C-alpha cells in the first residue's frame, strides 16, 4: 500500500514538473515574439542609419493630384507624418519632403474607360537640404487603410498587390465582361515604387490625403 501511494505521488510530481516546463516554454515563446516586435526598423551602420526594407511610412500629400489635370512627368511632394527616431536621435524629422513623379496618366475619354494615375515615390529629403534616391510604394497589405482622404478611409476602394491592376488602366478590353466595379482600384508595382490608381472618370487626391507607403528597398540615411 505504501509503495502504491509512493508511485501515485511520483506520478503527480512528474505531471506538475511537466506542466511547469510547458509553462516556461510558453513564456519563452511569447518573450521571443515580443522581442521581435520590438526590433527597430532602423539599423546603425558605419556610414549612416539604414531604414529596413518593408518599413511603413505615413506621408501627407502636399501636392493635389488629379487624372484630369496632371500630366506625365509632373512632380509632386508628400510630407512625412511622424519623425523616424533611433535611440532618441531624429533620423528623419516630421515633415521631411518625399518627392514623387507622375509616371503615367490615363484620362477618361469614352464609356467603359477608367481614368488612372501611376505615381512613383523616388526621392527623400535630408535635414541638410539634399535629396537621395528612394524606392517606396503604397502598402497594399493594409487594404483600404493605406489611403485616407480628409482623415477618412476610402469606403469604395479596392486595393490589390503586384502589377495586376496595370491592365485596368488600358480600358474595357482588360476589364472583362463584368468590369472592375465603380470604386477606386489601387495597386503597387513591387520594387518600382509605383502607386497605381484607377477610377471610372477621375482619380482625385486632394492636398492632405494620407498615404501609407512601404520601402521596397533599404534606405540609407547618411550621418
N, C-alpha and C positions, 0 to 999 in steps of 0.2 A: 504493500500500500504506500509506503514511504517512497519507494523507488518510482511508482507511478506518479505521485504528486511532484516529485523532482523533475520527471520528464515533462509534465504539463507546464511546470514553472519555466523550464528551459525553453520550451516552445513559445510561451508567451513573451519571454525576454527576447528571443530571436525575432519575433514578429515586431516588437517595439523597436529594436535596432534597425530592422529593415525599413520600417516606416520613417524612422529618424533619418536614415541615409537617403531615402527617396525625397524627403523634405529638403535636405541640404542640397541635393542635386537640382531640385526645382528652384531653390533660391539662387544657385549659381547660374542657371539658365536665364532666369529673369534678370539677374545682375548683368550678364553679358549683353542681353538685348538692350538694357538701359545704357550701358556704356557705348554701344553702337549708335544709339540715338543721340548721344551727347557729343559725338565726334564732330569737330568743327569742319565746315566746308572750306576753311582757309588753312593752307599749309605754308609755314615759313620756309623759304628757300634762301640759298646764299645770296642770290641777286634780287630777291623780292618776295612777294606773297602770291601764292598760287591759289586761285579760287577753283575748286574742283569741278570737273565736268559733271553735268546733271544738276548743278545748283540752281535753284529757282530765284529769280529776281523780280520784284514787283516794280513796274515802271508806270509813270503817268504821262500820257501823251500830251505834249506841249503844242504840237502842230496838228490842227484838224486835217482829216483825210477824207476824201470822197472819190468814188469811181467816176463821178460826173465832172469833177473839176481837175483832179490830178492827172499828171502825165508821167509816162515812163521817164525815169531819171530824176524825178523830184526827190529832194531830200526832206527828211522830217526829223524831229527831235523828241525824245522822251526823257523824263527825269526820274532818277532812282528814288523810289518812295521812302525807303529806310536805309540808313547807313550800313555798311559792311564793316564789322568790328572784329579784330583779332587781339585777344589779351589786352583789352582796354585801349587799343590803338585803332584809330579810324583808318581803314584801308581805302574805302571809297565813301565819301560823305553823302548825306542826303542831298538830293537834287543834282547829283552827278549827271552830266549830259550823256545820253546814249543816242548815237546817230543811226538813222536808218535810211534806206533808199527804196523808192517805189520801183520795183523791178518790172512790173507789168500791170497794165490797166486794161480791163475789158468793159466796155460800155454797153448798156442795154440799147439795142437797136431795133429789135423786132420781137414779136410774140414768140415765146419759147426760149429767148436768151436769158442768161444770168449775168448781171454785172459782176465784176470781180476785181480784186486787187491782190497783187503778190508783193509783200513787203520783206525787206532784208534788214536785219539788225547787224551792222558791221563795224561800228566803232564805239569806243567808250572813252570819255574824257578823264584826264588825270588832274589832281589838285594843282599841278603846275601849268595847266592850260593845254598840254599836249593831248593828242588823241592816239590811241593804239588800236590795232585790229581786234575785232570781237566776232565770235560765231555763236549766235543765240537764235532760238526760235520759240514760238508760242508753246507753252506747256500743255499739250493736248491731253495729257494724262488727267488733268484737272477738269476736263469737260467744259461745260458752260461757265464754270467758275474762273476760267482763265481770262475772261473779259468782263469788265464792269463798266457800264455807262451811267454816269451820274450816281455812282455808288450802288447800282442795281445790276444783278447778274442777268444775262440775256435769257429770256424765257423761251424764245423760239429758235435758239441756235442749235446746230448740230456740229459737234467737234469731232474730227477724225484724225488719226495719226497717219504718218507717211505721206506719200505723194498721190494717193488715190483721188484726192479731191481736185487735182490739176485738171483732170478730164472734164470736170463740171464747168470749167471756165470756157470751154470751146463751144458751148451751146447745146441745142436739143439733141444732137447726134450722140453725145456722150451721156445723156441723162437716162436713156431707156424710155419705155412707154409710160411708166408712172412718174417720171421726172424725179427730182430730188427734194420736193417739198417747197414750202413758201418761206421758210426761215433762213437764217444766216448759216452758211456752211463755213467751217473753219478747219484748217489743217496746218500741219507743219512739215516741210520737206526736211527730213532729218539730215543733219550735217551741213546744211546750206544756209541756215539762219533765215529761211524764208517762211513768212507767215502768210497763209493763203486764205482769202476771204471771198465768199461768193454769195450774192443775194439776187433776188428777182430783178429789181430795177435800179437799185443803188446800194452801194456799200458806203456807209457814212459813220465815221468815228469822230465825234466832236472832241475839242480840247478838254482834257480832264479824264478821258477814258483810261481806265486802269487795265493794264495787260500784265499777265504773269508769263515771263519768258524763262526758258531754261538754257543753260550753257551747253552747246553742242561740243565744245572743246574747252579744255582748261584755260583759264585766263590768268596771265602773269602780270601782276601789278608791280612795277619796279620800285625799289626802295629809294 
